[in-house]
Amino acid sequence: MTDRLDRALLELAAALREELATAAQSAPERLLDIPTAAAALGVGRTRLYAELDSGRLRSVRVGRRRLVPSSAIAELAGGPS
């Protein structure tokens, strides 16, 4: 009985890991507005725009808004996305 329970728990754990991995891959990337991106980097708006203009920080345009992907913040900070 214990062996069956152990096998069932291992199968359940494997299924949960697979489901979490799939969900993480399909999650949309978060886009930050300029004040939020500046706060995340710990810099002011002027410095953030300087990083954008120099090409060290990626951004996207949505209509007239300029938004910074959260992965770009992590890349600039030197961490994983």
Secondary structure as UniProt FT lines:
FT   HELIX           2..26
FT   STRAND          31..32
FT   HELIX           34..41
FT   HELIX           45..54
FT   STRAND          60..62
FT   TURN            63..64
FT   STRAND          65..69
FT   HELIX           70..77
//
